[in-house]
């Protein structure tokens, strides 16, 4: 199993940025072949001090192996998501990959 975790910060003051990011992930990323598990959602507020609450959207994508994740990264739908959605609505991103 290979996990790809992406934390997104949207551009401040950009109306509908979170909704556009969520919809774009569903449209462009979910259909990419090789995905074993896909979950995208909003940050959930917490009373726990250890929980980072500075971001707006999180994405977790699971693959069978690193080769499947590598193919996902260069897939035309992923590239379209980056150009059409991510660059327009996001200010910052952090990625965690682990196997």
Jmol script that loads the backbone (N, CA, C; Angstrom):
load data "model"
ATOM      1  N   UNK A   1       0.849  -1.180   0.000  1.00  0.00           N
ATOM      2  CA  UNK A   1       0.000   0.000   0.000  1.00  0.00           C
ATOM      3  C   UNK A   1       0.895   1.243   0.000  1.00  0.00           C
ATOM      4  N   UNK A   2       0.534   2.214  -0.804  1.00  0.00           N
ATOM      5  CA  UNK A   2       1.229   3.504  -0.867  1.00  0.00           C
ATOM      6  C   UNK A   2       0.188   4.592  -0.630  1.00  0.00           C
ATOM      7  N   UNK A   3       0.432   5.455   0.350  1.00  0.00           N
ATOM      8  CA  UNK A   3      -0.513   6.522   0.680  1.00  0.00           C
ATOM      9  C   UNK A   3       0.046   7.875   0.268  1.00  0.00           C
ATOM     10  N   UNK A   4      -0.813   8.667  -0.354  1.00  0.00           N
ATOM     11  CA  UNK A   4      -0.490  10.014  -0.825  1.00  0.00           C
ATOM     12  C   UNK A   4      -1.451  10.958  -0.124  1.00  0.00           C
ATOM     13  N   UNK A   5      -0.926  11.773   0.796  1.00  0.00           N
ATOM     14  CA  UNK A   5      -1.737  12.683   1.597  1.00  0.00           C
ATOM     15  C   UNK A   5      -1.385  14.105   1.187  1.00  0.00           C
ATOM     16  N   UNK A   6      -2.405  14.892   0.839  1.00  0.00           N
ATOM     17  CA  UNK A   6      -2.189  16.269   0.396  1.00  0.00           C
ATOM     18  C   UNK A   6      -3.035  17.197   1.267  1.00  0.00           C
ATOM     19  N   UNK A   7      -2.373  18.218   1.817  1.00  0.00           N
ATOM     20  CA  UNK A   7      -3.049  19.220   2.632  1.00  0.00           C
ATOM     21  C   UNK A   7      -3.035  20.530   1.849  1.00  0.00           C
ATOM     22  N   UNK A   8      -4.219  21.124   1.657  1.00  0.00           N
ATOM     23  CA  UNK A   8      -4.373  22.321   0.829  1.00  0.00           C
ATOM     24  C   UNK A   8      -4.779  23.536   1.666  1.00  0.00           C
ATOM     25  N   UNK A   9      -4.151  24.654   1.378  1.00  0.00           N
ATOM     26  CA  UNK A   9      -4.558  25.951   1.900  1.00  0.00           C
ATOM     27  C   UNK A   9      -5.078  26.751   0.717  1.00  0.00           C
ATOM     28  N   UNK A  10      -6.320  27.217   0.799  1.00  0.00           N
ATOM     29  CA  UNK A  10      -6.894  27.981  -0.307  1.00  0.00           C
ATOM     30  C   UNK A  10      -6.519  29.457  -0.175  1.00  0.00           C
ATOM     31  N   UNK A  11      -6.638  30.166  -1.273  1.00  0.00           N
ATOM     32  CA  UNK A  11      -6.317  31.590  -1.299  1.00  0.00           C
ATOM     33  C   UNK A  11      -7.335  32.361  -0.452  1.00  0.00           C
ATOM     34  N   UNK A  12      -6.853  33.181   0.477  1.00  0.00           N
ATOM     35  CA  UNK A  12      -7.771  33.957   1.321  1.00  0.00           C
ATOM     36  C   UNK A  12      -8.641  34.894   0.474  1.00  0.00           C
ATOM     37  N   UNK A  13      -9.900  34.975   0.859  1.00  0.00           N
ATOM     38  CA  UNK A  13     -10.811  35.899   0.199  1.00  0.00           C
ATOM     39  C   UNK A  13     -11.342  35.442  -1.142  1.00  0.00           C
ATOM     40  N   UNK A  14     -10.948  34.273  -1.590  1.00  0.00           N
ATOM     41  CA  UNK A  14     -11.428  33.755  -2.875  1.00  0.00           C
ATOM     42  C   UNK A  14     -12.731  32.995  -2.628  1.00  0.00           C
ATOM     43  N   UNK A  15     -13.847  33.582  -3.077  1.00  0.00           N
ATOM     44  CA  UNK A  15     -15.156  32.959  -2.877  1.00  0.00           C
ATOM     45  C   UNK A  15     -15.212  31.581  -3.515  1.00  0.00           C
ATOM     46  N   UNK A  16     -15.810  30.646  -2.831  1.00  0.00           N
ATOM     47  CA  UNK A  16     -16.033  29.288  -3.301  1.00  0.00           C
ATOM     48  C   UNK A  16     -14.759  28.479  -3.535  1.00  0.00           C
ATOM     49  N   UNK A  17     -13.626  28.912  -2.990  1.00  0.00           N
ATOM     50  CA  UNK A  17     -12.367  28.198  -3.211  1.00  0.00           C
ATOM     51  C   UNK A  17     -12.440  26.755  -2.699  1.00  0.00           C
ATOM     52  N   UNK A  18     -12.978  26.574  -1.507  1.00  0.00           N
ATOM     53  CA  UNK A  18     -13.064  25.224  -0.943  1.00  0.00           C
ATOM     54  C   UNK A  18     -13.987  24.357  -1.781  1.00  0.00           C
ATOM     55  N   UNK A  19     -15.144  24.880  -2.126  1.00  0.00           N
ATOM     56  CA  UNK A  19     -16.098  24.118  -2.935  1.00  0.00           C
ATOM     57  C   UNK A  19     -15.511  23.777  -4.304  1.00  0.00           C
ATOM     58  N   UNK A  20     -14.814  24.726  -4.919  1.00  0.00           N
ATOM     59  CA  UNK A  20     -14.187  24.474  -6.220  1.00  0.00           C
ATOM     60  C   UNK A  20     -13.100  23.414  -6.117  1.00  0.00           C
ATOM     61  N   UNK A  21     -12.335  23.450  -5.041  1.00  0.00           N
ATOM     62  CA  UNK A  21     -11.274  22.465  -4.845  1.00  0.00           C
ATOM     63  C   UNK A  21     -11.861  21.072  -4.635  1.00  0.00           C
ATOM     64  N   UNK A  22     -12.876  20.969  -3.814  1.00  0.00           N
ATOM     65  CA  UNK A  22     -13.525  19.676  -3.578  1.00  0.00           C
ATOM     66  C   UNK A  22     -14.137  19.123  -4.872  1.00  0.00           C
ATOM     67  N   UNK A  23     -14.862  19.968  -5.588  1.00  0.00           N
ATOM     68  CA  UNK A  23     -15.497  19.537  -6.840  1.00  0.00           C
ATOM     69  C   UNK A  23     -14.439  19.160  -7.884  1.00  0.00           C
ATOM     70  N   UNK A  24     -13.366  19.932  -7.947  1.00  0.00           N
ATOM     71  CA  UNK A  24     -12.302  19.637  -8.902  1.00  0.00           C
ATOM     72  C   UNK A  24     -11.604  18.325  -8.608  1.00  0.00           C
ATOM     73  N   UNK A  25     -11.376  18.038  -7.338  1.00  0.00           N
ATOM     74  CA  UNK A  25     -10.763  16.761  -6.967  1.00  0.00           C
ATOM     75  C   UNK A  25     -11.659  15.600  -7.375  1.00  0.00           C
ATOM     76  N   UNK A  26     -12.949  15.737  -7.123  1.00  0.00           N
ATOM     77  CA  UNK A  26     -13.891  14.678  -7.515  1.00  0.00           C
ATOM     78  C   UNK A  26     -13.910  14.498  -9.036  1.00  0.00           C
ATOM     79  N   UNK A  27     -13.923  15.601  -9.763  1.00  0.00           N
ATOM     80  CA  UNK A  27     -14.027  15.553 -11.221  1.00  0.00           C
ATOM     81  C   UNK A  27     -12.756  15.022 -11.882  1.00  0.00           C
ATOM     82  N   UNK A  28     -11.609  15.543 -11.468  1.00  0.00           N
ATOM     83  CA  UNK A  28     -10.361  15.232 -12.164  1.00  0.00           C
ATOM     84  C   UNK A  28      -9.560  14.096 -11.541  1.00  0.00           C
ATOM     85  N   UNK A  29      -9.556  13.986 -10.217  1.00  0.00           N
ATOM     86  CA  UNK A  29      -8.667  13.029  -9.570  1.00  0.00           C
ATOM     87  C   UNK A  29      -9.305  11.669  -9.304  1.00  0.00           C
ATOM     88  N   UNK A  30     -10.533  11.656  -8.799  1.00  0.00           N
ATOM     89  CA  UNK A  30     -11.171  10.371  -8.451  1.00  0.00           C
ATOM     90  C   UNK A  30     -11.178   9.374  -9.613  1.00  0.00           C
ATOM     91  N   UNK A  31     -11.421   9.800 -10.870  1.00  0.00           N
ATOM     92  CA  UNK A  31     -11.513   8.814 -11.960  1.00  0.00           C
ATOM     93  C   UNK A  31     -10.175   8.255 -12.454  1.00  0.00           C
ATOM     94  N   UNK A  32      -9.061   8.744 -11.942  1.00  0.00           N
ATOM     95  CA  UNK A  32      -7.765   8.290 -12.457  1.00  0.00           C
ATOM     96  C   UNK A  32      -7.562   6.811 -12.127  1.00  0.00           C
ATOM     97  N   UNK A  33      -7.199   6.009 -13.122  1.00  0.00           N
ATOM     98  CA  UNK A  33      -6.989   4.577 -12.899  1.00  0.00           C
ATOM     99  C   UNK A  33      -5.853   4.321 -11.902  1.00  0.00           C
ATOM    100  N   UNK A  34      -5.960   3.231 -11.188  1.00  0.00           N
ATOM    101  CA  UNK A  34      -4.917   2.829 -10.249  1.00  0.00           C
ATOM    102  C   UNK A  34      -5.170   3.245  -8.818  1.00  0.00           C
ATOM    103  N   UNK A  35      -6.211   4.059  -8.598  1.00  0.00           N
ATOM    104  CA  UNK A  35      -6.535   4.492  -7.234  1.00  0.00           C
ATOM    105  C   UNK A  35      -7.259   3.361  -6.511  1.00  0.00           C
ATOM    106  N   UNK A  36      -6.771   3.021  -5.340  1.00  0.00           N
ATOM    107  CA  UNK A  36      -7.388   1.973  -4.517  1.00  0.00           C
ATOM    108  C   UNK A  36      -8.347   2.589  -3.491  1.00  0.00           C
ATOM    109  N   UNK A  37      -7.995   3.777  -3.000  1.00  0.00           N
ATOM    110  CA  UNK A  37      -8.804   4.476  -2.001  1.00  0.00           C
ATOM    111  C   UNK A  37      -8.718   5.972  -2.284  1.00  0.00           C
ATOM    112  N   UNK A  38      -9.844   6.674  -2.192  1.00  0.00           N
ATOM    113  CA  UNK A  38      -9.884   8.115  -2.458  1.00  0.00           C
ATOM    114  C   UNK A  38     -10.787   8.777  -1.435  1.00  0.00           C
ATOM    115  N   UNK A  39     -10.258   9.788  -0.751  1.00  0.00           N
ATOM    116  CA  UNK A  39     -11.075  10.553   0.197  1.00  0.00           C
ATOM    117  C   UNK A  39     -10.606  11.999   0.181  1.00  0.00           C
ATOM    118  N   UNK A  40     -11.541  12.907  -0.054  1.00  0.00           N
ATOM    119  CA  UNK A  40     -11.247  14.337  -0.014  1.00  0.00           C
ATOM    120  C   UNK A  40     -12.310  15.001   0.847  1.00  0.00           C
ATOM    121  N   UNK A  41     -11.893  15.976   1.673  1.00  0.00           N
ATOM    122  CA  UNK A  41     -12.864  16.642   2.525  1.00  0.00           C
ATOM    123  C   UNK A  41     -12.322  17.899   3.177  1.00  0.00           C
ATOM    124  N   UNK A  42     -13.222  18.568   3.861  1.00  0.00           N
ATOM    125  CA  UNK A  42     -12.892  19.811   4.571  1.00  0.00           C
ATOM    126  C   UNK A  42     -12.204  19.494   5.896  1.00  0.00           C
ATOM    127  N   UNK A  43     -11.396  20.450   6.348  1.00  0.00           N
ATOM    128  CA  UNK A  43     -10.808  20.356   7.679  1.00  0.00           C
ATOM    129  C   UNK A  43     -11.939  20.340   8.709  1.00  0.00           C
ATOM    130  N   UNK A  44     -11.797  19.491   9.697  1.00  0.00           N
ATOM    131  CA  UNK A  44     -12.795  19.392  10.758  1.00  0.00           C
ATOM    132  C   UNK A  44     -12.219  20.043  12.019  1.00  0.00           C
ATOM    133  N   UNK A  45     -12.880  21.071  12.553  1.00  0.00           N
ATOM    134  CA  UNK A  45     -12.383  21.719  13.775  1.00  0.00           C
ATOM    135  C   UNK A  45     -12.271  20.727  14.930  1.00  0.00           C
ATOM    136  N   UNK A  46     -11.293  20.964  15.789  1.00  0.00           N
ATOM    137  CA  UNK A  46     -11.039  20.076  16.917  1.00  0.00           C
ATOM    138  C   UNK A  46     -10.649  20.896  18.142  1.00  0.00           C
ATOM    139  N   UNK A  47     -10.954  20.378  19.309  1.00  0.00           N
ATOM    140  CA  UNK A  47     -10.540  20.993  20.567  1.00  0.00           C
ATOM    141  C   UNK A  47      -9.127  20.568  20.948  1.00  0.00           C
ATOM    142  N   UNK A  48      -8.583  19.573  20.239  1.00  0.00           N
ATOM    143  CA  UNK A  48      -7.256  19.039  20.558  1.00  0.00           C
ATOM    144  C   UNK A  48      -6.166  19.959  20.012  1.00  0.00           C
ATOM    145  N   UNK A  49      -5.246  20.360  20.864  1.00  0.00           N
ATOM    146  CA  UNK A  49      -4.182  21.290  20.476  1.00  0.00           C
ATOM    147  C   UNK A  49      -3.237  20.705  19.426  1.00  0.00           C
ATOM    148  N   UNK A  50      -3.131  19.388  19.342  1.00  0.00           N
ATOM    149  CA  UNK A  50      -2.199  18.764  18.392  1.00  0.00           C
ATOM    150  C   UNK A  50      -2.756  18.712  16.970  1.00  0.00           C
ATOM    151  N   UNK A  51      -4.014  19.077  16.785  1.00  0.00           N
ATOM    152  CA  UNK A  51      -4.640  19.012  15.463  1.00  0.00           C
ATOM    153  C   UNK A  51      -4.422  20.330  14.727  1.00  0.00           C
ATOM    154  N   UNK A  52      -3.757  20.256  13.568  1.00  0.00           N
ATOM    155  CA  UNK A  52      -3.550  21.443  12.730  1.00  0.00           C
ATOM    156  C   UNK A  52      -4.887  21.851  12.130  1.00  0.00           C
ATOM    157  N   UNK A  53      -5.268  23.095  12.359  1.00  0.00           N
ATOM    158  CA  UNK A  53      -6.533  23.591  11.844  1.00  0.00           C
ATOM    159  C   UNK A  53      -6.336  24.790  10.920  1.00  0.00           C
ATOM    160  N   UNK A  54      -5.139  24.913  10.378  1.00  0.00           N
ATOM    161  CA  UNK A  54      -4.826  26.067   9.538  1.00  0.00           C
ATOM    162  C   UNK A  54      -5.161  25.857   8.063  1.00  0.00           C
ATOM    163  N   UNK A  55      -5.425  24.634   7.669  1.00  0.00           N
ATOM    164  CA  UNK A  55      -5.698  24.313   6.259  1.00  0.00           C
ATOM    165  C   UNK A  55      -7.205  24.243   6.010  1.00  0.00           C
ATOM    166  N   UNK A  56      -7.594  24.115   4.745  1.00  0.00           N
ATOM    167  CA  UNK A  56      -9.018  24.045   4.426  1.00  0.00           C
ATOM    168  C   UNK A  56      -9.459  22.683   3.892  1.00  0.00           C
ATOM    169  N   UNK A  57      -8.600  21.990   3.120  1.00  0.00           N
ATOM    170  CA  UNK A  57      -8.999  20.730   2.481  1.00  0.00           C
ATOM    171  C   UNK A  57      -7.879  19.709   2.613  1.00  0.00           C
ATOM    172  N   UNK A  58      -8.270  18.465   2.861  1.00  0.00           N
ATOM    173  CA  UNK A  58      -7.321  17.350   2.896  1.00  0.00           C
ATOM    174  C   UNK A  58      -7.720  16.302   1.881  1.00  0.00           C
ATOM    175  N   UNK A  59      -6.705  15.632   1.331  1.00  0.00           N
ATOM    176  CA  UNK A  59      -6.913  14.576   0.342  1.00  0.00           C
ATOM    177  C   UNK A  59      -6.045  13.385   0.711  1.00  0.00           C
ATOM    178  N   UNK A  60      -6.632  12.196   0.700  1.00  0.00           N
ATOM    179  CA  UNK A  60      -5.882  10.965   0.911  1.00  0.00           C
ATOM    180  C   UNK A  60      -6.199  10.043  -0.257  1.00  0.00           C
ATOM    181  N   UNK A  61      -5.141   9.622  -0.952  1.00  0.00           N
ATOM    182  CA  UNK A  61      -5.294   8.701  -2.072  1.00  0.00           C
ATOM    183  C   UNK A  61      -4.397   7.501  -1.802  1.00  0.00           C
ATOM    184  N   UNK A  62      -4.970   6.311  -1.890  1.00  0.00           N
ATOM    185  CA  UNK A  62      -4.213   5.082  -1.682  1.00  0.00           C
ATOM    186  C   UNK A  62      -4.004   4.341  -2.986  1.00  0.00           C
ATOM    187  N   UNK A  63      -2.827   3.787  -3.125  1.00  0.00           N
ATOM    188  CA  UNK A  63      -2.451   3.025  -4.317  1.00  0.00           C
ATOM    189  C   UNK A  63      -1.871   1.682  -3.880  1.00  0.00           C
ATOM    190  N   UNK A  64      -1.784   0.753  -4.807  1.00  0.00           N
ATOM    191  CA  UNK A  64      -1.170  -0.534  -4.494  1.00  0.00           C
ATOM    192  C   UNK A  64       0.324  -0.394  -4.244  1.00  0.00           C
ATOM    193  N   UNK A  65       0.969   0.520  -4.967  1.00  0.00           N
ATOM    194  CA  UNK A  65       2.418   0.689  -4.836  1.00  0.00           C
ATOM    195  C   UNK A  65       2.847   2.048  -5.371  1.00  0.00           C
ATOM    196  N   UNK A  66       4.138   2.348  -5.240  1.00  0.00           N
ATOM    197  CA  UNK A  66       4.662   3.632  -5.682  1.00  0.00           C
ATOM    198  C   UNK A  66       4.531   3.801  -7.190  1.00  0.00           C
ATOM    199  N   UNK A  67       4.659   2.731  -7.947  1.00  0.00           N
ATOM    200  CA  UNK A  67       4.532   2.819  -9.403  1.00  0.00           C
ATOM    201  C   UNK A  67       3.148   3.338  -9.803  1.00  0.00           C
ATOM    202  N   UNK A  68       2.110   2.907  -9.110  1.00  0.00           N
ATOM    203  CA  UNK A  68       0.748   3.379  -9.401  1.00  0.00           C
ATOM    204  C   UNK A  68       0.625   4.868  -9.071  1.00  0.00           C
ATOM    205  N   UNK A  69       1.249   5.300  -7.983  1.00  0.00           N
ATOM    206  CA  UNK A  69       1.230   6.716  -7.617  1.00  0.00           C
ATOM    207  C   UNK A  69       2.026   7.536  -8.622  1.00  0.00           C
ATOM    208  N   UNK A  70       3.137   7.010  -9.087  1.00  0.00           N
ATOM    209  CA  UNK A  70       3.930   7.717 -10.104  1.00  0.00           C
ATOM    210  C   UNK A  70       3.117   7.919 -11.383  1.00  0.00           C
ATOM    211  N   UNK A  71       2.362   6.897 -11.775  1.00  0.00           N
ATOM    212  CA  UNK A  71       1.511   7.002 -12.976  1.00  0.00           C
ATOM    213  C   UNK A  71       0.406   8.038 -12.759  1.00  0.00           C
ATOM    214  N   UNK A  72      -0.153   8.083 -11.570  1.00  0.00           N
ATOM    215  CA  UNK A  72      -1.182   9.061 -11.209  1.00  0.00           C
ATOM    216  C   UNK A  72      -0.658  10.486 -11.366  1.00  0.00           C
ATOM    217  N   UNK A  73       0.570  10.728 -10.934  1.00  0.00           N
ATOM    218  CA  UNK A  73       1.150  12.073 -10.970  1.00  0.00           C
ATOM    219  C   UNK A  73       1.247  12.648 -12.382  1.00  0.00           C
ATOM    220  N   UNK A  74       1.461  11.797 -13.382  1.00  0.00           N
ATOM    221  CA  UNK A  74       1.621  12.279 -14.761  1.00  0.00           C
ATOM    222  C   UNK A  74       0.376  12.043 -15.617  1.00  0.00           C
ATOM    223  N   UNK A  75      -0.676  11.503 -15.011  1.00  0.00           N
ATOM    224  CA  UNK A  75      -1.912  11.258 -15.752  1.00  0.00           C
ATOM    225  C   UNK A  75      -2.496  12.602 -16.220  1.00  0.00           C
ATOM    226  N   UNK A  76      -3.039  12.660 -17.438  1.00  0.00           N
ATOM    227  CA  UNK A  76      -3.608  13.917 -17.961  1.00  0.00           C
ATOM    228  C   UNK A  76      -4.667  14.551 -17.056  1.00  0.00           C
ATOM    229  N   UNK A  77      -5.478  13.750 -16.377  1.00  0.00           N
ATOM    230  CA  UNK A  77      -6.492  14.326 -15.488  1.00  0.00           C
ATOM    231  C   UNK A  77      -5.848  15.007 -14.273  1.00  0.00           C
ATOM    232  N   UNK A  78      -4.772  14.420 -13.749  1.00  0.00           N
ATOM    233  CA  UNK A  78      -4.069  15.044 -12.631  1.00  0.00           C
ATOM    234  C   UNK A  78      -3.442  16.364 -13.079  1.00  0.00           C
ATOM    235  N   UNK A  79      -2.826  16.352 -14.233  1.00  0.00           N
ATOM    236  CA  UNK A  79      -2.214  17.569 -14.762  1.00  0.00           C
ATOM    237  C   UNK A  79      -3.263  18.646 -15.020  1.00  0.00           C
ATOM    238  N   UNK A  80      -4.446  18.232 -15.487  1.00  0.00           N
ATOM    239  CA  UNK A  80      -5.533  19.182 -15.719  1.00  0.00           C
ATOM    240  C   UNK A  80      -6.043  19.760 -14.397  1.00  0.00           C
ATOM    241  N   UNK A  81      -6.150  18.917 -13.369  1.00  0.00           N
ATOM    242  CA  UNK A  81      -6.541  19.393 -12.043  1.00  0.00           C
ATOM    243  C   UNK A  81      -5.583  20.471 -11.554  1.00  0.00           C
ATOM    244  N   UNK A  82      -4.289  20.242 -11.701  1.00  0.00           N
ATOM    245  CA  UNK A  82      -3.288  21.216 -11.261  1.00  0.00           C
ATOM    246  C   UNK A  82      -3.483  22.550 -11.985  1.00  0.00           C
ATOM    247  N   UNK A  83      -3.663  22.487 -13.293  1.00  0.00           N
ATOM    248  CA  UNK A  83      -3.782  23.713 -14.090  1.00  0.00           C
ATOM    249  C   UNK A  83      -5.126  24.414 -13.910  1.00  0.00           C
ATOM    250  N   UNK A  84      -6.218  23.657 -13.912  1.00  0.00           N
ATOM    251  CA  UNK A  84      -7.557  24.240 -13.900  1.00  0.00           C
ATOM    252  C   UNK A  84      -8.078  24.591 -12.512  1.00  0.00           C
ATOM    253  N   UNK A  85      -7.629  23.870 -11.504  1.00  0.00           N
ATOM    254  CA  UNK A  85      -8.192  24.056 -10.166  1.00  0.00           C
ATOM    255  C   UNK A  85      -7.126  24.497  -9.163  1.00  0.00           C
ATOM    256  N   UNK A  86      -6.129  23.644  -8.951  1.00  0.00           N
ATOM    257  CA  UNK A  86      -5.142  23.910  -7.904  1.00  0.00           C
ATOM    258  C   UNK A  86      -4.486  25.278  -8.038  1.00  0.00           C
ATOM    259  N   UNK A  87      -3.952  25.596  -9.175  1.00  0.00           N
ATOM    260  CA  UNK A  87      -3.241  26.869  -9.349  1.00  0.00           C
ATOM    261  C   UNK A  87      -4.168  28.073  -9.172  1.00  0.00           C
ATOM    262  N   UNK A  88      -5.432  27.888  -9.454  1.00  0.00           N
ATOM    263  CA  UNK A  88      -6.396  28.985  -9.362  1.00  0.00           C
ATOM    264  C   UNK A  88      -6.848  29.242  -7.917  1.00  0.00           C
ATOM    265  N   UNK A  89      -7.009  28.189  -7.122  1.00  0.00           N
ATOM    266  CA  UNK A  89      -7.630  28.362  -5.807  1.00  0.00           C
ATOM    267  C   UNK A  89      -6.697  28.150  -4.617  1.00  0.00           C
ATOM    268  N   UNK A  90      -5.503  27.609  -4.833  1.00  0.00           N
ATOM    269  CA  UNK A  90      -4.643  27.276  -3.698  1.00  0.00           C
ATOM    270  C   UNK A  90      -3.462  28.214  -3.541  1.00  0.00           C
ATOM    271  N   UNK A  91      -3.154  28.467  -2.285  1.00  0.00           N
ATOM    272  CA  UNK A  91      -2.048  29.314  -1.880  1.00  0.00           C
ATOM    273  C   UNK A  91      -0.829  28.475  -1.500  1.00  0.00           C
ATOM    274  N   UNK A  92      -1.103  27.296  -0.952  1.00  0.00           N
ATOM    275  CA  UNK A  92      -0.044  26.445  -0.401  1.00  0.00           C
ATOM    276  C   UNK A  92      -0.516  25.006  -0.394  1.00  0.00           C
ATOM    277  N   UNK A  93       0.442  24.091  -0.451  1.00  0.00           N
ATOM    278  CA  UNK A  93       0.144  22.668  -0.349  1.00  0.00           C
ATOM    279  C   UNK A  93       1.308  21.973   0.337  1.00  0.00           C
ATOM    280  N   UNK A  94       0.983  20.947   1.100  1.00  0.00           N
ATOM    281  CA  UNK A  94       1.994  20.078   1.706  1.00  0.00           C
ATOM    282  C   UNK A  94       1.593  18.650   1.363  1.00  0.00           C
ATOM    283  N   UNK A  95       2.584  17.843   0.979  1.00  0.00           N
ATOM    284  CA  UNK A  95       2.322  16.465   0.575  1.00  0.00           C
ATOM    285  C   UNK A  95       3.101  15.518   1.493  1.00  0.00           C
ATOM    286  N   UNK A  96       2.435  14.454   1.917  1.00  0.00           N
ATOM    287  CA  UNK A  96       3.058  13.384   2.683  1.00  0.00           C
ATOM    288  C   UNK A  96       2.828  12.090   1.927  1.00  0.00           C
ATOM    289  N   UNK A  97       3.905  11.446   1.518  1.00  0.00           N
ATOM    290  CA  UNK A  97       3.820  10.143   0.852  1.00  0.00           C
ATOM    291  C   UNK A  97       4.485   9.113   1.767  1.00  0.00           C
ATOM    292  N   UNK A  98       3.832   7.972   1.933  1.00  0.00           N
ATOM    293  CA  UNK A  98       4.436   6.910   2.726  1.00  0.00           C
ATOM    294  C   UNK A  98       3.908   5.554   2.285  1.00  0.00           C
ATOM    295  N   UNK A  99       4.714   4.545   2.564  1.00  0.00           N
ATOM    296  CA  UNK A  99       4.345   3.173   2.184  1.00  0.00           C
ATOM    297  C   UNK A  99       4.463   2.272   3.398  1.00  0.00           C
TER     298      UNK A  99
END
end "model"
wireframe off; spacefill off
backbone 0.3
color backbone group
